[in-house]
């Protein structure tokens, strides 16, 4: 594996998580997908990852709560928060909250391949 970095994508939208995974796998990253924060956290505790890419709004545990747990208990794991907003709350507000509680980087949906690859590379190289 050229990059030798493990990435966990947590997003309840299979189209988005699949797109991000495809982009990253094309660059030889090892990628796992979870569709709930609970499953993602379970995998994170068992497997260990270098980077977690998480959506903010999901059923069950939300991304903000997940970010708090990761930031508090797993200091070596980088966090990229993504969001398209929710109802009348724009993505800017939610992503600012994510950054305040521990996300290392934030991206608003829709995300393109260049954005995701550039941000992930920057996070893993820093």
C-alpha positions in Angstrom: 0.0 0.0 0.0 1.6 3.2 -1.2 0.0 5.6 1.3 -0.4 3.1 4.2 -3.0 5.2 5.9 -6.3 3.9 7.2 -9.4 6.1 6.7 -12.9 5.6 8.2 -15.8 7.3 6.4 -19.0 7.7 8.4 -22.0 9.0 6.4 -25.5 7.7 6.3 -25.7 8.5 2.5 -24.3 5.6 0.6 -23.8 7.8 -2.5 -21.6 10.2 -0.7 -19.6 7.7 1.3 -19.1 5.6 -1.8 -17.9 8.6 -3.8 -15.4 9.6 -1.2 -14.2 6.0 -0.8 -13.7 5.7 -4.6 -11.7 8.9 -4.7 -9.4 7.8 -1.8 -9.0 4.2 -2.9 -7.8 5.4 -6.3 -4.9 7.0 -4.4 -4.2 3.8 -2.5 -5.7 4.8 0.8 -7.2 1.9 2.9 -10.8 2.9 3.3 -13.7 1.6 5.5 -17.2 2.8 5.4 -19.7 2.9 8.3 -23.3 4.3 7.8 -23.9 5.2 11.5 -21.7 6.9 14.1 -22.2 4.0 16.4 -20.8 1.5 14.0 -18.0 3.8 13.1 -17.0 4.3 16.7 -17.1 0.6 17.3 -14.7 0.1 14.3 -12.6 2.9 15.4 -12.1 1.4 18.9 -11.3 -2.0 17.5 -9.3 -1.3 14.4 -7.8 2.1 14.7 -7.6 4.7 11.9 -5.5 7.6 11.0 -8.4 9.8 9.8 -12.1 9.8 10.3 -14.3 11.6 7.8 -17.8 12.1 9.3 -21.0 13.7 8.4 -22.6 15.9 11.0 -26.3 14.9 10.7 -27.1 11.2 11.0 -29.7 9.1 12.8 -28.7 8.0 16.2 -25.5 9.5 17.5 -24.7 12.6 15.4 -21.4 13.7 14.0 -20.8 16.4 16.6 -21.1 14.0 19.5 -18.8 11.5 17.6 -16.2 14.3 17.1 -16.3 15.1 20.8 -15.7 11.4 21.7 -12.8 11.0 19.2 -11.2 14.3 20.2 -11.4 13.4 23.9 -10.3 9.7 23.8 -8.3 9.3 20.6 -6.0 12.3 20.3 -3.9 10.7 17.4 -6.9 10.4 15.1 -7.4 13.3 12.6 -11.0 14.4 12.0 -12.6 15.8 8.8 -16.2 17.0 9.3 -18.5 17.3 6.3 -22.1 18.6 6.1 -24.7 19.9 3.8 -26.7 21.5 6.6 -30.0 20.5 8.0 -33.4 22.1 7.7 -32.9 25.8 8.2 -29.4 25.4 9.6 -26.8 26.0 7.0 -23.6 23.9 6.7 -21.5 26.9 7.8 -23.0 26.9 11.3 -22.7 23.2 11.8 -19.1 23.0 10.5 -18.0 25.9 12.7 -19.4 24.0 15.7 -17.5 20.8 14.5 -14.2 22.8 14.3 -14.8 24.2 17.8 -15.2 20.8 19.4 -12.3 19.0 17.7 -12.6 18.6 13.9 -9.2 19.2 12.3 -10.8 20.3 9.0 -14.3 21.0 7.6 -15.8 20.7 4.1 -19.3 21.8 3.0 -21.2 19.4 0.7 -21.3 19.0 -2.2 -17.7 17.9 -2.2 -15.6 17.3 -5.3 -12.8 14.8 -5.7 -10.1 17.5 -5.7 -11.4 19.0 -2.4 -11.6 15.7 -0.6 -8.2 14.4 -1.8 -6.4 17.7 -1.1 -7.9 18.0 2.4 -7.2 14.4 3.3 -3.6 14.6 2.0 -3.0 17.8 4.0 -4.4 16.3 7.2 -2.4 13.1 6.9 0.8 14.9 6.0 0.6 17.4 8.9 
